[in-house]
């Protein structure tokens, strides 16, 4: 099945992207308000995204990956405020130091520090309990910090 080639529109801008790395996959989330007319082309070495937002601004992103991915085991999902990509790595357990092949970092790509983890030295055993503990303690300390800011604690 051949998809039609996605061409760069004359009047377009890149959508801001947040990414994070995991053992077996890389996640990229493009921030677009109410995306429509979404066109996606996922290849083993690159990703092309073209869409419009609720005010008909045109977004176009072409991204050459740091390393290759499994094209047929990668997915995209369109939400109300984002277009999320789950890209399966060809080499699992290999950390990507950056998202793009080119070492120059474009201004529209940022690391998603809310979801970033240093998984290279992590052990899988007991990880689920650890994640639950971290989430609970983070919520507690966030709540405590809010109370302290408003002198309620």
Secondary structure, DSSP 8 states (H G I E B T S, - for coil): ---------SS-B--EEEEEE-SSEEEEEEE-TT-EEEEEEE-SSEEEEEEE-TT--EEEEEEEBSS-EEEEEEEEEE-SSEEEEEEEESSTT---SSSBSSSS--TTEEE-TTT----TT--STTHHHHHHHHHHHHHHHHHHHHHHHTT--
